[in-house]
Amino acid sequence: MNESTAPSGGTPDREERLGLARDLRLLALLHDREPTADLLAMLRRTPVGDLFELPLASERGVEALDFFDKALAIAVAGGSARLDELAADHAAIYLTYAHRAAPTESPWIDPEGLMAQQPMFAVRDWYGHWGLEVPDWRRRNDDHLVVQLGFLAHLMEAVDHPAAPVDAARFLDRHLLRWFDAFAERVKARCWTAYWAAVAALTSAWLQAFRLRLSAIPGCETTEIEPIEAERERLRAEATRNDANCTTPSHVPGLAPSW
């Protein structure tokens, strides 16, 4: 963890958990779609330091908030032309992948960089454990950034489940925190507008602060996050073993295409 402040408090109470959920919903909204004039105006009406319930007091957090504040000012001042630029940049990140910065986990972890691979199914298992499923995975995969943020928000909103914050910490360590910084760095390096670079930086700082806050819960102490390359090597070795153990008969009726 890069946060300089020590974790405070124990298990978050109901009010704090709902505040953290609101933060997560706001972050999900920022990534979900291109900003409208109304959204930008709403964000500008609120002092940037008050946008989130979770304090971002570290050097990294303060820098991210300042960057976002300046990016918002640029976006608002640009009028409709700037909104068009923001929409095009959003599409390049989240829809067409023109910036080669996939907002889903699988391409960052899978050895071949493919979509909808083992990481997606692992995330789906987490959702199923909590009785959740993605309404249409063909439109947005289970391991999509927005869906993962929504799942964490759901865990914070499950105020009658004391184990939910523990699951949130484990989910962060095993999934979102393993790849999000790589995504954020790619976005910051390749996006066309300051706004989306600032959204990436702000989300990264908030997630680090969130994990630090959860580390104050007994049993949720921070641990080393397995590097992406180590996971890729593990999956590559697993695929090699599976291939070696799988033999296909030379011909089985109905196995090969018949047309």
N, C-alpha and C positions, 0 to 999 in steps of 0.2 A: 504494500500500500504506500502511496506517495503522500497521503495526507499527513500534515505535521501535527495535527491536534490529536489528543488522546480520546478514545471513545468514552462517552459519559452516559450515566444511567444504566439501568438494567434492561429487562424486557420492555419494549415500548408499550405504553398503555393505549387504551382505545382511541383517545383523542390524537395521540401522536401517530398511531398507525393509519388513521383516516387521513391525516395530513400528508403522510408519506404516499398514500394511495393517490391523493390529488396531484402530488408532484409527478408521480409516474404517469398518470393520465394526461397531464399537460405535456410531458416529454413525448408520449406516444402521439399526441395530437400534432406536435411540431413536425414529427417525422412522417406522419400519415399522409399529408397532402400539401400542396403548395399554399402559401399564406394568402389570405384575402386582405383587402384593405381594412376590413372590420377587425380581423384578428390582429393585424399589425397595430392598429389604433388602440385596441384593448391592451396589448402588451406594453405600448408606450405610456399608457395612462398610469401604469403601476411602476413604482420605482423598481429597478431591476433587482435590487437586493431583497425585495418583498415578493418576488414571483414564486418563490419556493418556501415551503415550510421548513425543509431541512437546511440548516445554515451551511453555507459554502465559505467557511472562514479560512481555509488553507490558502497558501499562495496560489496554488493551481486554481482553486475555486474562485478566488477574487479576480484573477486574470480572465477566467472564462466568463464571468459575469460582465466584466468591463468590455470584453470583446463582443459579447452579445448585445450590450447596450449600444455600442458604436455601430454594429451591423444593422440593428433595428433603425437607428437614425438614418443611415444611408438608404435603407429600403423604403422608409416612409417618404423621404425627400425625393425619391426617384419617381413617384407617381405611378401611373398605369404602365409606363414603359418598363419600369423596374419590376413591377409585378409579372410582366411577361418574361423577363429575364429569370426571375425566381422560379416561375413555372417550368421553363425550359430546363433549368438546372435541376429541379426536382425530378423531372422525367429522366434526365441523364443519370441520376443516382439510383432512383427507386423503380423505374419502369423499363427503360431501354438498356440500362447498365452500360451506357456509353463511357462512363468514367472508370469502368472495371472495378467498382466498389460495391460488391453485392451486399444488400441489406439483410441477407439470410446467413445462417450459421454454416450450413453444409459446404459451400464453396471454400470457406476459409479452413475447414478441418479435413475435408475429404482429400485423399492423396491425389486424386485426379482433378480436384477443383470443381466437382459436379454439384448440381442442385439436387435437392430432395434425396439425400443419401442418409447413412446411418445416424448422423447427428439429428436430423429431422425426426426420425422415428423415436430416438431417445427423448427428445423434447415432448413428442406426442404422448409418450408414456407418463411423463410428469403431469400433463394436462388430464389424462385419463384417471390418474390417482386422485385428482381433485374433482372428478366428475365433469370435466370440461372437454370440449372438442372445438376445433376450428370449423366454422360453418361451411366454408368453401375453400379447401386447401388448394384447389386449382387456381384460384384467384390470388390467394396469399398463403404461402406455405406455413406450416406449423412453426418453423424455426425462424420466421421473419422477425425482424427487430421490433416492429410495432406489436406483434402478437406476444412476444416475450415480455415486453414492457407491460402489456395488459395483464398477462398472467401474474406478474409480480404485484401489480396493483390489486388484483383479486385476492392474493394472499394477504396483503395488508388490510384489505376490507373484511377478511374473514376473522373478525374480532373475537368471535366465540371459540376460535381454535387456537389455543396457546402454541401449538407446534408450527403454525403457519410462518412466523418469522424465521424459525429454524430452517424450514424448507426453502424460504426465500434466500437465505445465506448459501445453502447448498446448491440451489439452482444457479445462483450467480457464479459460484466457483466452478461449477461443472459445465456451464453453458455461456451465458451472456458475457461475463468478464473475460472469458478465454479468447474471444474474437472481436469484441467491440472496439478496443483501442486500435487494432489493425484496420478495421473499417473506418474509424474516425480519422486516422492519419492519412489514409488513401483519399478520403473525401476532402480533407483540408489541402492536400497537395494538388488535387485535380479539379475541384469544382470551380465554377466560373464566378461565383458571387460570394461576398463575405458572409452573407446571411447563413448559408448552409455550412460553411466552415465553422461559424460560431455555434450553430445548433449542435454540430458534432462535438466540438470542444466542451460545450456546456453539459451535454449529456454524459460525456466521459467523466468530467469532474463530479457531476452529481452521483453517478453510479459508484465511484470510488468513495465518496463521502457516505453514501448509503451503506455500502459494505462495511465501512469502518463503524458506523452506528450499530449495525447488526452484530459486530464482533463483541460488543459489550454484553450480549446475551450469553449465559453459560452454555458451553458446547459449540459456540459459533465463532470461536477465535479465528482470526485470519490465518490462512495457510498459503503455501506457495501454489500458484495457479500453474497447472501443467502447460508448458509451452505448446503452441500450435504444432510445431514440427514434430514434437515427441508423439503427439496424438496421431499425426499423419503416418508416422513410422509404425505405430502400433496397428493402425487400420490396414496399412499396406502389408504388414507381416501376417495379419489375420486373413486377408484376402488370398495371400499366397498359400497359406496352409489349407484354406478351403478349396482352392483350385487343385492342390496336390491330392486332396482326399476325394475329389469328385471325378469319377470316370463316366463318360457318356457312351452308351452302346452305339455301334456303327449305324444302326437303323432301328427305330421303334416307330411303328405306324402311328401317325397322329402327332408325333413329337415335332417333326419339321413341318414348315408350311406346305400345303398341298396344292398351291396355285403356281 
